[in-house]
Amino acid sequence: MSDETTSTSRDTGIRVLRTEAQALSQMAQALPDGFEQAVEMILEAPGRVIVAGIGKSGHIGRKIAATLASTGTPADFLHAAEASHGDMGMVTTDDVCILISRSGETAELGDLLRYTRRFSVPMIAISSKPESTLMQAADCGLLLPDLPEACAIGLAPTTSTTLTLALGDALAVAVMEARGFGPEDFQTFHPGGKLGAQLMRVEELMHGAEALPLCAPGDAMTDVLLTMTSKSFGIAAVVDDGRLAGVISDGDLRRHVDGLMQLTARDVATPDPVTVTPDMLAAQALALLNERKISVLMVVDQEHRPLGVLHIHDLLRAGVA
């Protein structure tokens, strides 16, 4: 590829991104008037959100449905053409439909549009033509800015699909926040992969009470070493009256190597060690381990009673890092 071609391609890429960014900025400054109504319709629907479109609008609609479903709002995508051949049966009067068409005159949406009107299924339209059949029939119309597409010939869906996708994201997030959808809910819908691992709680990964390397303040270091060796975490937890009073690590052993066997657990332990609670996110625990440059954390309750132990290897195996 010549330098001239590379330069032209780069200029085109920059132009497209700027065109779409400007379109998004314009829509942000003038959010479609029915936005709040659309959010309320979705929140009030006892059933699902059915998103429908065809062509590029269909691809965007499928992503909007997926985003809604992953953020706590039951949603399905319905291919507009398939709806006319039996799939209309998936739409009920408990649902709310979002129909997407830039022109508002997409023929394949006709049967579904008429179905929603006949059976009083609440319908939200997304289009850039306010006088279109779709927008005129909608219970709530979300009007996109009627801006030029980003391609040189002005025909390929680019700006319009970006605007639709962003508007769908805005709806999903607004509904998500209105529902009070939090990190723990998100983890329920995203149990797999790195994201799911980062949203796991310490209690899901920690070793329980049976694995605790416990000793008393007055225990001789010979006994403490046996405990550390048998539990294989490289630490011992010093417990006084049921509460964690300190932790003995390999580093503590090295610092007290002179006369170590004449000392007790109390003499060697680091008081007020770093701890975590069972409800802490695994990702937060990993950040704490990295920050303090340690490999093991004691898990305690609100009364500082030991509940378990968390090793960095547990986090790595779960894919948190």
N, C-alpha and C positions, 0 to 999 in steps of 0.2 A: 504494500500500500504506500503510495507516494505521500510526501509531507503535505502536499496541497490537499489530498483527499482526507488525511488525518485531521488537518486543521478544519476543513469543512464539516466533517462529522462531529468534531468537538463543538463547533459553533452551533450546529443543529441541536445537539444534546442540551447545551446550555439554554438555547432559545426555548426548547420544549419545557424544560424544568421551570424556567422563569414564567412562561405563559401559564402553566398550571398553578404555580405558586401564587401568582397574581390573582387568578380566578378564586383560589381558596381564600385568599385575603379579602377579596370582595364579598364572598359569601359570609365570611366571619363578621364582617362589618354590618351585614344586613341579613341576619338569619331568617330563613323562611317564616312567614307569619304564623303558620300553623304548627310550628315545632312543639310548643308546650302542649297543644291539644293532642298531637300525635303521641307524645310521651304518656299522657293520661290515658289515651285509648289503649295503649299497650299494657299499662299497669292495671287497668280495669278489666281486661279480657280474662275470663276464667279459663280459656283454652290456650291455644298456641298462636304464635305469629307466623302466618303463611306469607312468605316472600316469593313473588313471581315476576318473571321477565323472560326475555328471549334474546339470543345473540349476546352481545357484550353486556347488555343490561342484565341478562340472565346470569352471566358469570359473576358480576358484581353482586347481584341479589343472593347468589349462593353464599358468597363470603359474608354478607350482612346477616343472613340466617345463622351461619356458623358462629359469628361473633355474639349474637344475641344468646344463642344456646349455651355458649361457654361462659357467659356472664350472668347466668341465672334466669334467663327468660326462655322457656320452651319455644323452639322455632324450627320450621322446616322450609326447605326450598321446594317450590312447585314449578316445574317447567311449563310454560304457558301453552305450548302445543300439546303436551301430554295431558294437560288438564281437560282438553276437549275430547279426549279418548279414554275416559274412565277415571282419571286421577282427581277429577273434581270431587269425588266421594271422600277425599281426605279432608275437605274443608267443612267445618261445622259452624253453627250459629254462635258457638262459644269462642270462635277464633276471631282474630283481626287480620285482615290482609293488607300487605304492602305491595302495590303494583307499580312496576318501574317501566317507564317508556319516555325517552327524551322527547319524542314528537307527540306523545299522548294519543297517537292514532294507530299504534301497532295492531295489525289485524289479528294476530295470534292471541292477543289479550282479550279479544271481544267476548268470547264465550264466558271466560272467568269474570269479566266485568259485569256481564248481564246476570251471572249466577249470584254474585254478591248483592246486586240490587234486588233480585227476585226474593232471596231468602234473608234479606236484611243483615248480611254479614258486614260488620264495620270495615270500611276500606280507606286506606291511606294511599294517596297517589304521589309519586315523585316524577316530575316532568319539568321541562323548560318552556312549555307552551300553555299559558293560562287559559286560553279559549278552547283547548283541545277537548275531545270527547271524554278522555280519562279524567282530566282535572275538573270538568264540569259535573261529572257524576260522583266524584269522591266525597266522602264525609269529611275528609281533611286533605287538603292539597298542599304539598311542599314544593314550592316553585324554585327550581334551580335558576341561577343567572344564565341568561341565554347568550353565552359567550362563544367566540370562535374556537373550533377545535385546534389543537396544537400542531397538527400536521400541515405541510405546505399546501395541500389541496383542500384543506378544510373539511374533509369528509370522514376520515377515520376517527371513531370514538376514542378520544383521548382526554381532553379537558372535561367533557361531560361525564365520562365514567369516573374520573378522579373526584369530581364534585359529588357524584352519587355515593361513591365509596366513603368519602369523608363525612357526608351527611348521615350515612348509615352508622358509622362509628360514633358520631355525636349522639344519635338516638340511643344506641346501645349503652353508651357510658352514662348518659343521663338517666336511663331506666335503671341501670346497675346501681348508681349512687342513690337513687330514690328508694330502691329496695334495701339499701344498707348492706349490699353485697360486699363482704370483706375477704381478707386473705385466706381464712379458713374455708370459706365457701369456694373460693377459687381453686384451692387444692383439691376439693372434692371433685371438681369437674376436670382437673388437669393432673391426674395421678401418675401419668407416665412421663418419661423423659427427664431432662435436667430441670425444667421448670417445676414439675411435680416434686422432684427430690428437694429442691430449695424451699418448697413450701411445707415440707414435712416438719413435724414437731420433734423436739428432743426426746420426748417420751416414746416415740416410735422407733428410735434408733439406740437408745441407751441400754446398757446391761443392768438388769434389775438387782434386787436386794441380795440374791444368792451369790452374785459376783462381786459384791463389795469387799474391798481389801481393808477390813476394819482392825483397829488396835486401840488400846487404852493409853492414856497419857503416861502411866507408870510402867508400861511394858518395856522389857529389855530389848535392846536393838537386835539381839539374836532372834527373838521371836518376831520382831517387825520385819526383818529380812526374809524370814520364812514365809510370812504373809505376803510380802511383795512378790516373792518368787512363785508362790502357789497360784496367785490370781493373775499374774502375767500382764499387769497394766503399767508396771514401772512406778507405782505410787502406793502409799498406804495412807488411809484416812484415820486421823486421830479423833476419836469420839469421846466426849466427856458429857455425862448425864444425857445421853441420847442425841446430842447436838455435835455438829462438826466443829472441832476446835482447831484443826490444822491439817496440813497435808505434808507427807514426807515424799520427796521425789528423788530421782537419781542425783540431781544437782545438790540436794540437801546432804545426801550421803557423801558426796565428794568434798563438800565444804567442811564436813565434820569427820573426815577420814582419820585424823589423829585422835586416838583414844575412842573411836566410835563404839567399840563393844562395852565400854564402861558407861555409856550414856543410856538414857531412856528416850522413849518416843517424844515426850514433852520437850526434851533438850534439843532435839534435831528438827522438829516440825516447823514449817513456815505457818505462822498464825494467819487467820483471816484470808484463806486462799480464794482464788477466783472460782466462782461457782455459777451454775446455770439452773434454771427451773424447768420442769418438764414441759411447760407450755411455750417455751421459747422456740422460735423458728430455728431449724437446723442451720440455715444459712447464717443466722446471727451468731450461733455457737461457733461456726467455722471462722467467722470474722474475729471473734474473741480469741480463739486459739492462735490465729495468725498474728494478731496484734500483740499478744503476750509471749509469742514464740514458745508455746508449750504444746503438748500433744494429748493431754488428758484433762478432763474436767469432771469434777464431782457434781452430781445432780442432787439438789436439796429442795425441801418444801419451804413454805413460808416461815416455819419455825427453825429453819436451818438443820433439819434432820436429814441425814443422808438417805436418798432413795435409789440412787444408781450411779453409774459411771459411764462417761461418754469418751471414746477414743477417736482421734482424728481418722483412724482407719475405718471406723464405722461410717463416717461421713463420706469418705472417699468411695467406699464400696457401694454406698447408696447413690452415688453420682452427684453429690451436693457441690463438690468443687468443680 
